[in-house]
């Protein structure tokens, strides 16, 4: 049995279907969170309530801050 060779419309439908499936899979993972960040911000606030970041920071490292702002503990 010889392999089927796709030509013309059938080839375009196959490629379009693959691209469409990838697009549908990416929408809830990438597009929706970027277009509706409020929902995810609320969930993060609820999950992080009562957690003091200074206490759980590993290796006595400082908590992230603006890199262009002068450090309060800088003696220079």
C-alpha distances in whole Angstrom, upper triangle without the diagonal:
4,7,9,12,15,18,22,23,20,20,24,23,21,24,27,25,25,29,30,29,31,34,34,34,37,39,41,41,42,43,45,47,48,49,51,53,56,54,53,56,58,56,57,60,60,58,61,64,66,65,67,65,67,68,64,63,62,65,67,66,67,65,63,65,65,65,67,70,73,73,76,76,76,80,79
4,6,9,12,15,19,20,17,17,21,21,19,21,24,24,23,27,28,28,29,32,33,33,35,38,40,40,41,42,44,46,47,47,50,51,54,53,52,55,57,55,56,59,59,57,60,63,66,64,66,64,66,67,63,62,61,63,66,64,65,63,61,64,63,63,65,68,71,71,74,74,74,78,77
4,6,10,13,16,18,15,14,18,18,16,18,21,20,20,23,25,24,25,28,29,29,31,34,36,36,37,38,40,42,43,44,46,48,51,49,48,51,53,51,52,56,56,54,56,59,62,60,62,60,63,63,59,59,58,60,63,61,62,60,58,60,60,59,61,64,67,67,70,71,71,74,73
4,6,10,13,14,11,11,15,15,13,15,18,18,18,21,22,22,24,26,27,28,30,32,34,35,35,36,38,41,41,42,44,46,49,48,47,50,52,50,51,54,55,53,55,59,61,60,62,60,62,63,59,59,58,60,63,61,62,59,57,59,59,59,61,64,67,67,70,71,70,74,73
4,6,10,12,9,9,13,13,12,14,17,17,17,20,21,22,23,25,27,27,29,31,34,34,34,35,37,40,40,41,43,45,48,47,46,50,52,50,51,54,55,53,55,58,61,60,62,59,62,63,59,58,58,60,63,60,61,59,56,58,58,57,59,62,65,65,69,69,69,72,72
4,7,8,6,5,9,10,9,11,13,14,14,17,18,19,21,23,24,25,27,29,31,32,32,32,34,37,37,38,40,42,45,44,44,47,49,47,48,52,52,51,53,56,59,58,60,57,60,61,58,57,57,59,61,59,59,57,54,56,55,55,57,60,63,64,67,68,67,71,70
4,6,6,5,8,10,10,11,13,15,16,18,19,21,22,23,25,27,28,30,33,33,33,33,35,38,38,38,41,43,46,45,45,48,50,49,50,53,54,53,55,58,61,59,61,59,62,63,60,59,58,61,63,60,60,58,56,57,56,56,57,60,64,64,67,69,68,72,70
4,6,5,6,9,10,11,12,14,16,17,18,20,22,23,24,26,27,29,32,32,32,31,34,37,36,36,39,42,45,44,44,47,49,48,49,52,53,52,54,57,60,59,61,59,62,63,59,59,59,61,63,60,60,58,55,56,55,55,56,59,63,64,67,68,68,71,70
4,5,5,6,9,10,10,12,14,15,16,18,20,21,22,24,25,26,29,31,30,29,32,35,35,34,37,40,43,42,42,45,47,46,47,50,51,50,52,55,58,57,59,57,60,61,58,57,58,60,62,59,59,57,54,55,54,55,56,59,62,63,66,67,67,70,69
4,5,5,6,9,10,10,12,14,15,16,19,20,21,23,24,26,28,29,30,29,31,34,34,34,37,39,42,41,41,44,46,45,46,49,50,49,51,54,57,56,58,56,59,60,57,56,56,59,61,58,58,56,53,55,54,54,56,59,62,62,65,67,67,70,69
4,5,5,6,8,10,11,12,14,15,17,18,20,21,23,24,27,28,28,28,30,33,33,33,36,38,41,40,40,43,45,44,45,48,49,48,50,53,56,54,56,54,57,58,55,54,54,56,58,56,56,54,51,52,52,52,53,56,59,60,63,64,64,67,66
4,5,5,6,8,10,11,12,14,15,16,18,20,21,22,25,26,26,25,28,31,30,30,33,35,39,38,37,41,43,42,43,46,47,46,48,51,54,53,55,52,55,57,53,53,53,55,57,54,54,52,49,50,49,50,51,54,57,58,61,62,62,66,64
4,6,5,6,9,10,10,12,14,15,16,18,20,21,24,25,25,24,26,29,29,29,32,34,37,36,36,39,41,40,41,44,45,44,46,49,53,51,53,51,55,56,52,52,52,55,57,54,54,51,49,50,50,50,51,54,57,58,61,62,62,66,65
4,5,5,6,9,10,11,13,14,15,17,19,20,23,24,24,24,26,29,29,29,32,34,37,36,35,39,40,39,40,44,44,43,45,48,51,50,52,50,53,54,51,50,50,52,55,52,52,50,47,49,48,49,51,53,56,57,60,61,61,64,64
4,5,5,6,8,10,11,12,14,16,17,18,21,22,22,22,24,27,27,27,30,32,35,34,34,37,39,38,38,42,43,41,43,47,50,48,50,48,51,52,49,48,48,50,52,50,50,47,45,46,45,46,47,50,53,54,57,58,58,61,60
4,5,5,6,9,10,10,12,14,15,16,19,20,20,20,22,25,25,25,27,30,33,32,32,35,37,36,37,40,41,40,42,45,48,47,49,47,50,51,48,47,48,50,52,49,49,47,44,45,45,45,47,49,52,53,56,57,57,61,60
4,5,5,6,9,10,10,12,14,15,18,19,19,19,21,24,25,25,27,29,32,31,31,34,36,34,36,39,39,38,41,44,47,46,48,46,49,50,47,46,47,49,51,49,49,46,44,45,45,45,47,50,53,53,56,57,58,61,61
4,5,5,6,9,10,11,12,14,17,17,18,18,20,23,23,24,26,28,31,30,29,33,35,33,34,38,38,37,39,42,45,44,46,44,47,48,44,44,44,46,48,46,46,44,41,43,43,43,45,47,51,51,54,55,55,59,58
4,6,5,6,9,10,11,12,15,16,15,15,18,21,21,21,24,26,29,28,27,31,33,31,32,36,36,35,37,40,44,42,44,42,45,46,43,42,43,45,47,44,44,42,39,40,40,40,42,45,48,48,51,53,53,56,55
4,5,5,6,9,10,11,14,15,15,14,16,19,20,20,22,24,27,26,26,29,31,30,31,34,35,34,36,39,43,41,44,42,45,46,43,42,43,46,48,45,45,42,39,41,40,41,43,45,49,49,52,53,53,57,56
4,5,5,6,9,10,12,13,14,14,16,19,20,20,22,24,27,25,25,28,30,28,30,33,33,32,35,38,41,40,42,40,43,44,41,41,41,44,46,43,43,41,38,40,40,41,43,45,48,49,51,52,53,56,56
4,5,5,6,9,11,11,12,12,15,17,17,19,21,22,25,24,23,26,28,27,28,31,32,31,33,36,39,37,39,37,41,42,38,38,38,41,43,40,40,38,35,37,37,37,39,42,45,45,48,49,49,53,53
4,5,5,6,9,10,10,10,12,15,15,15,18,20,23,22,21,25,27,26,26,30,31,30,32,35,38,37,39,37,40,41,38,38,38,41,43,40,40,37,35,36,35,36,38,40,44,44,47,48,49,52,52
4,5,5,8,9,10,10,11,14,15,15,17,19,22,21,20,24,25,24,25,29,29,28,31,33,37,36,38,36,40,41,38,38,39,42,43,41,40,37,35,37,37,38,40,42,45,45,48,49,50,53,53
4,6,7,7,9,10,11,13,15,16,17,19,22,20,19,23,24,22,24,27,27,26,29,32,35,34,36,34,37,38,35,35,35,39,40,38,38,35,33,35,35,36,38,40,43,43,46,47,48,51,51
4,6,5,6,7,9,11,12,13,15,16,19,18,17,20,22,21,22,25,26,25,27,30,33,32,34,32,35,36,33,33,33,36,38,36,35,32,30,32,32,33,35,37,40,40,43,44,44,48,48
4,5,6,5,6,9,10,10,12,14,17,16,15,19,20,20,21,24,25,24,26,29,32,31,34,32,35,37,34,34,35,38,39,36,36,33,30,32,32,33,35,37,40,40,43,44,45,49,48
4,6,6,5,7,10,10,11,13,15,13,13,16,18,16,18,21,21,21,23,26,29,29,31,29,33,34,31,31,33,36,37,35,34,31,29,31,31,33,35,36,39,39,41,43,44,48,48
4,6,7,7,9,11,12,12,15,14,12,16,18,16,17,20,21,20,22,25,28,27,29,27,31,31,29,28,29,33,34,32,31,28,26,28,28,30,32,34,37,37,39,40,41,45,45
4,6,6,7,9,11,11,15,14,13,15,18,17,17,21,22,21,23,26,29,27,29,27,30,32,29,29,30,33,34,31,31,27,25,26,26,28,30,31,35,35,37,39,39,43,43
4,6,5,6,9,10,14,14,13,16,18,18,18,21,23,23,24,27,30,29,31,29,32,34,32,31,33,35,36,34,33,29,27,28,27,29,31,32,36,36,39,41,41,45,44
4,5,5,6,8,11,10,10,13,15,15,16,19,20,20,22,24,28,27,30,28,32,33,31,31,32,36,36,34,33,29,27,28,28,30,31,33,36,37,39,41,41,45,45
4,6,5,6,9,8,7,10,12,12,13,16,17,17,19,21,25,24,26,24,28,29,27,27,29,32,33,30,29,25,23,24,24,27,28,30,33,33,35,37,38,42,42
4,6,6,10,10,10,11,14,15,15,17,19,19,20,23,26,25,27,25,28,30,28,28,29,32,33,30,29,25,23,23,23,25,26,28,31,32,34,36,37,40,40
4,6,9,10,11,12,15,16,17,19,20,21,22,24,28,27,29,28,31,33,31,31,33,36,36,33,32,28,26,26,25,27,29,30,33,34,36,38,39,43,43
4,6,6,8,9,11,12,14,15,17,18,20,21,25,25,27,26,29,31,29,29,32,35,35,32,31,27,25,25,25,28,29,30,33,34,35,38,39,43,43
4,6,5,6,9,10,11,12,14,15,16,18,22,21,23,22,25,27,26,26,28,31,31,29,27,23,21,22,22,24,26,26,30,30,32,34,35,39,39
4,5,5,6,9,10,11,13,14,15,16,20,20,22,22,25,27,26,26,29,32,32,30,28,24,22,22,23,26,27,27,31,31,32,34,36,39,40
4,6,5,6,9,10,11,13,14,16,19,20,22,22,26,27,25,26,29,32,32,30,29,25,24,24,25,28,30,30,33,33,34,36,38,41,42
4,5,5,6,9,10,10,12,14,18,18,20,19,23,24,22,23,25,29,29,27,25,22,20,22,23,25,27,28,31,30,32,34,35,39,40
4,5,5,6,9,10,10,12,16,16,17,17,20,22,21,21,24,27,27,25,23,19,18,19,20,23,25,25,28,27,28,31,32,36,37
4,5,5,6,9,10,11,14,15,18,18,21,22,21,23,25,29,29,27,25,21,21,22,23,26,28,28,30,30,30,33,35,38,39
4,5,5,6,9,10,14,14,17,17,21,21,20,21,24,27,27,26,25,21,21,22,24,27,29,29,32,31,31,33,35,39,40
4,5,5,6,8,12,11,14,13,17,18,16,18,20,24,24,22,21,17,17,19,21,23,26,26,28,27,28,29,32,35,36
4,6,5,6,10,10,12,13,16,17,17,18,21,25,24,23,21,17,17,19,21,24,26,25,28,26,27,29,31,34,36
4,6,5,9,10,13,15,18,18,17,19,22,26,26,25,23,20,20,22,24,27,29,29,31,30,30,31,34,37,39
4,6,9,9,12,13,16,16,15,17,19,23,23,22,22,18,19,21,23,26,29,28,30,29,29,30,33,36,38
4,6,6,9,9,13,13,12,14,17,20,20,19,18,15,16,18,21,23,26,25,27,25,25,27,29,33,35
4,6,9,11,14,14,14,16,19,22,22,21,20,17,18,20,22,25,28,26,28,26,26,27,30,34,36
4,6,9,12,11,12,15,18,21,20,20,19,16,18,20,23,26,28,27,28,26,25,26,29,32,35
4,6,9,8,8,11,14,17,16,16,16,13,15,17,21,23,26,25,26,23,23,24,27,30,32
4,6,6,7,9,13,15,14,14,13,10,13,15,18,21,24,22,23,20,20,20,23,26,29
4,5,5,6,10,13,11,11,10,7,10,12,16,18,21,20,20,18,18,18,21,24,27
4,6,5,9,11,9,9,7,6,10,12,16,17,20,19,19,16,16,15,18,22,24
4,6,8,11,9,10,10,10,13,16,19,21,24,23,23,19,19,18,21,24,27
4,6,9,9,10,11,10,13,16,19,21,24,23,24,21,21,20,23,26,28
4,7,6,6,7,7,10,13,17,18,21,20,21,18,18,18,20,23,25
4,6,6,9,10,12,15,19,19,23,22,23,19,20,19,21,24,26
4,5,9,11,13,16,20,19,23,22,22,19,20,18,19,22,24
4,7,9,12,15,18,18,21,20,20,16,16,14,17,19,22
4,6,9,11,15,14,18,17,17,14,15,13,15,18,20
4,6,8,12,12,15,14,14,11,12,11,13,16,18
4,6,10,11,15,14,14,12,13,13,15,19,20
4,7,8,12,12,13,11,13,14,15,19,20
4,6,9,8,10,9,11,13,14,17,18
4,6,5,9,9,12,14,14,18,17
4,6,8,9,12,14,13,16,16
4,6,9,12,14,13,16,15
4,6,9,12,11,14,13
4,6,9,7,10,10
4,5,5,9,10
4,6,8,10
4,6,9
4,6
4
